[in-house]
Each structure stands twice: as structure tokens, then as C-alpha cells.
Amino acid sequence: MKRNYSLVRTFIAVLSLVSLAAPFITVEAQTRRGAATASAGAKPAAAKCNGAWTGSITYTRTQSMSDTKTTERVSNRGKDTTTFELKYDYKAQVAVVESAEQNGRSDGKATINHSFTTSETTRAVEKNSCDRGKTWRDMTGNFLSLSQVTGSAKEEASVGIGVNSDVTYSVSVGLPPIKGQATGKETSSFSGQCVPKEGKNVSMPPTEVSIQGNSLTSDGSHRIDPSDPNRLSGSFSQSFHNVTETITWNLQKCGAPLRLIDLKFEEMKFPTWNDWVEVSEQKGTTDGNLVKIKAKVLNASGETKYADVKINETYKGDKWDGARPDAPLEDLTASVRVEAGEEREVEFVWDSSGYAWYDDGRPRLVQRIKAELEENGKKADEMTKNLKVGPKPVVLVHGLWSNWKAWEPWQNILTTSHSYDWKAYPVGEKPEKGIMNTGGSFLSTNATNSIFENAQELGKYIRYAQEDRNAWHVDIVAHSMGGLISRHYIHHFMPPSDDGRPQVAHLVMLGTPNMGSPCADVMNTAFETLGKNVEAVRQLRQDVAAEFNRTVTNRKGVKFSVLAGDPLPVMCKTYVWNDGVVPVPSAIWQIKDNAKSKNVHTELTGTVDFSNFVKPRLAIGPKGNHLPEAPEAPALPNYQGLLVEPQNPEYSPRRFYGASTAESDVFARWLTIEPGNPTEIELPIAGGVEDLGLTFIANASISVTLVGPDGSVAGKDEAGSRTAGSPFRSIYVERGVKPGIWTVRISNTGREKTDIALTSWSGVRR
């Protein structure tokens, strides 16, 4: 296998391409734009200043080409695959300053960087035999030919600003040739040959070459802003022959010698730390992200300048706080030295935590950031730019026997509370991003995900929310069992963040059974009696919750808050204030930031509790506490029961016991109820029963009435009532429980048949 090289021939071809292509393209641009510059010197009627234009012009020229082809070798036993690549990058940063004659003309001082690279790689593979055809193997050769021309220089440049009578204008720049260096090399390597073959490395020493200049003129379609006729900013681009040329300008007439010419913002592209990308004004950034503020200073004078750059927030133009004075944005101040005709960019990293809100909880729809330039303690220039900061995305975690649709109203709630930039992410809305299984429909005996498995699905959805909003931090609002799933995720799966703050800033729980639910104990016993396994209910038993709390303890700096419903005084064998599903002590557990609501379990996700409890914990302004929660020594709770002193003096504390009926120790039924066909079942009650409770799980269309032996209605839980949508529904009769045959009347107000599971419990006189 042989390959001939001619590094010198390749090198000369590259130099010819560099020297010939640029003049051809430049002449074409000059010819096409000649008409636009002919009116240079005309002045718009609105201009009040006759000074020179000063500022900056950036010119770039790029070209890239690549090609791959494969050819059969002469022997027909192999192939040669050749890839050719060309890349050309030329950039000139031009400081536009007033000419030394101060005659209204502008001069350019350019910093030019040039890079032109071509490479050709070939991989040759051929099957050959080293033992006269007994065995065959691949013999390969790899070849590289690389040529490069680089150069950088600071040179004078010609600039032109042509203003027409109709206040259109054009901007042109002409850049001189500069000197550069050309280098090249060729390498080869071989493998699989019968006799090992040594590769070669040939290098071309650096050779001085001339790099042609470039020029470009905008198309004359840009117009002067009549409200600010002494400022010009814009860009123009053209592409042809795989070449793209762009000119960008920021110019001012009668501007101060030392001034700000640009202010922009960058954020890190999640999930890659330090991958900074520019923030678009329309999309903005997300609360809690780190933002890099870049201010560019231009010295349009002929001498070295020293200045200070300060970053403030300004309220001017704000609807509510327009009269407030400017305030420093953290401690963002830097000193800078700028040489004559030089541009210097100053960078600050700013923590945007809280800037989606005012400190009183009002939405802050836009953040106005001002850069101020001071020279010798006096303000020389300022520049203000808007930065939209959207709230952290809210990941919504549903509970037992539920799905993402439980949160359907929440996007509208968030939008009306701030703007459409406050995004709701109910887990499971996009199943491909993560979906939890917490029992499916009521009374489902299908396989249910464990809390461990659901926590992993939650993690996928958090990741999706972060990527969708480019948010380094999120908030979680969880209902019922969703709070346990969220706690499990935080303890076991939540990854560390590079900024030292937790990925989940705040976990807000609504009616979460942190110490389990007595109703889960009661119903699980009934299911076991009936020979059914309802895993979703088993996971909420108090003994299961005790084991969960023994192992799930690490909050990793996440702030925890919980809202407990307390409209009901008794539930499932326990005298304790509750929301129909979760006792108050179970919800509050060891969470210091807690509150109570008079809403039942399924109402806790409504607008009232959002406004009173959820929003104040998420809408935290800049002066609020955004630091991680300090860890505390864990204290295991007492799980000897949830009996507490009554909050209503009308009740006296008592403990409830298992069901005591004339038939059996446990009364449990599982029935299918047809629409419009009421069903009655008998509930025999033995003597000595003091209090009686009936707990059932059913669709919200089911109505249940408990009738005493004398035919009087002792209690009811009807379809359409506040508790109809709860996982557990109960009827409680306090005292006056007569022995005999009680009747449970069940009716289905819906259109389809549905199941109901029910059991009784009672207190026994001792």
C-alpha cells in the first residue's frame, strides 16, 4: 500500500486560496454597495449634533466546507475513505473614534484575528494475505494533511457612515491586509501489514504570509430612530459561496469619550455548568439562576482612561414603584482601565433569586438593570436594559388514586397570580417525561408503583421542567401521598447543585399523611378480610409510615411547609381533628412551617388555600430568605397512636376499637352498585357499643345513608358533598348507638356501575 505526498504543493494551493478568494469577494461587495455610500455626508433633519460618529463596529467573515467520498482500491479488495474540511474565521473589532483633526470625520482602530484551516484525512483499508491466500486480514493506512494560516494585528481601518435625506443610512468598514503565519504537517500510520511499516511525520516550519483585508457595507435599509437620532445600532449579513459576512455596529454622535456601548445578559444552559448562553429579551431567565451581566466600555479618546462600572436596579417606568430611587444590585462594582480607542468588557455574576417578585408578593414582570460608568467619581454614561425573570417552575405531585388532571386548573392559577411565565408541571401530563402510578382508579387492585418507583418518575419530570424552562431550581407542590413521594425523592435521588443550593427550593405539602392515616389502617384490614390487595392503601398505614420516617430523614436543605385540614373532629377509630383522610398531627409531623385549613382533603388544592398558604411560600422577593434550610437533628416521632386532646370542648377524648357486630369481629363488604338501583345491606350491632363509625371507599357519584334500628337516619355522606371526592369517606354516630339491625343504604347517582368497599368500627364501653 503506497501513498505519495507533496506537502509543498498542498501548502502553495492553500496560500493561493487565501490570497485570491478574499479580494474577489471584497470587490463584489464594494460594487454592490457603492450606491449606498454615495450619499455620505448628508444629514437627517432631526439631528442636532454635527460631531463625529464614535462607537464600535464588528466585522466577521466565516466559511466552512466539508466533503467525504469513498473509492474502491485498484485491487478491488478495499476502499479509501477521504474527508476534506475547510474552516475560515475572520473577525475584526473596530473602535470608531473621532479623527485627530476633529473635523467631524471618524477613524477606525481595528483588532483583527484570522484563522484559515484545511485538512484532508484518508483511511485506506485493503484485505491481503501474508501466507499465500490461506488467511486474509485487513491492512490499513491512515493519512492526514493539515494546513493552517493564522494572524492577528492591530491596524488602522477605514469606516464610513452614510446618512440619506430620508433618514436611511449605511455603515461600511474597510480592513487592511495583515501579516500572518502559515504552517502545515502530514502524518501517516499503518497497521496489519505483513512486515510492520513505520508511519511518517512531516512538518512545514512557520512561514510569513500576507493575509488580504476585507470590507463590507450595509444595504442602506436601516433607518434612524427619530426619538434618538444621535444613536445608531444594527447589523447586516450576506452569504454567498459558503461565505457569510456580517457587520454589526453601535455608534453615537456627540457621545462622551468614555462610554458604555453594550449591556447584555447570559445564563448557564441547563444542565451544563458554566455553559453560558445569551438571554433573549423575550424569553428572559428563571428565578434562582445565576446571570452574567456584561457591560462593554469604549474609550473613544486618544488617551488611557480609568473608570468604575456599577450595576443598579432602577424602577423608573415601573407602574407601581416608578418613584423609588435606584438601588445597587448586590455589590456589583468593578474598576477598569481602557486604552485609547479600546473596548473593554466587564463581567458580573448576579444571583437572580427572588427577582420574579417584589418583597410584598406582587409579581415583578420585568427587571430593569442599569449599568453606570463613572470617571473620577462622576457619572460619565449609563445604559438600562430590561431583563425578564420568570418564577421557578412548579412541579405538581398528585396523591392516592389520582393523576395529573387533579392539577388542571393550576396553570391558570399561576398565570393569573404572576404571568404565563409561571409554569405548572403536573407529573404525568406528558407521560413520556415521567408518569406515576398511585393506584389508578378507586379500589383498583392492579399493580401500583411503590413510593420508591414513583419518586424516580418524579425525578424524571423535575428534569424535564428544568430543561424546558432552563431552570436550575424548581418548587414542588404535593398533595396527599405526593408529599411522601417528594420526600423520598429528595432523600434518595435529588442530585447536588453546583451553586450549593438544593435542586428543589421548596416543598409545599397539602394534606400529606407524614405519619400515615388511621383510615388506611381500617380499610387495609377490611381488604385483607375480603382477600384483596390494595397496595396504595397499604402504603398509608401508620406502621408503614413509621418505617418510612425511620429511613427517609434527609431534607438536603429543601424548605418544607405543610398545610393540614382540620374541619372534622373524628376519623376511623381516632378522635383527632382531620381533613377526612389525614389527621392534623400526621400532616404537621416535624415540620415547623405549618398551618391549618377548614377545607377537607380534596379541597386543599383549591384557589383559597393556594392564595393563603402556597403562594406566600413561593412568591418570595429578593430580600427573602433564599438560602438552603439549615439541617436539624432528627427526632423520631411517637407512633403509639394519633390520639390528641380534643380541640372542641364539646367532645371528650376516647379511644376507638375494632368493629363489634353481631356477625363477626370485622364487618367488610365489597359491592358493585348499578345506577338508579339502590342497595341496602344489614349491619348487625351488638349491645354495649358506645359509638359507631362507617368508613367506605367509593366513587364521588355514590351516596351512603346509615339508618338505625328504629328507621331514623343516623348519618349520611351524599354524592356532591364536600367529602364525596375524598379517598376515604366516613359516617360517625356518637353515643346513643342502639343494638339491633342497622341498615346501610347505597345509591349510585352516576350513569355507570361502580364499586364500593366499606367497613365499620365502633367504641366499646369499658
Helices and strands as residue ranges (DSSP letters): H 7-37, E 53-72, E 78-98, E 106-128, E 137-163, E 168-174, E 178-191, E 201-211, E 215-217, E 222-223, E 231-240, E 243-253, E 258-268, E 276-278, E 285-286, E 290-299, E 305-313, E 327-338, E 343-351, E 367-375, E 378-387, E 389-390, E 394-397, G 404-407, H 410-417, E 424-426, G 431-433, H 451-469, E 474-479, H 481-492, E 504-510, H 518-530, H 535-538, H 542-551, E 559-565, E 568-571, E 574-578, H 584-588, E 594-597, G 601-603, H 607-609, I 610-614, H 615-618, E 668-673, E 679-685, E 689-698, E 702-707, E 713-717, E 729-733, E 740-748, E 754-764
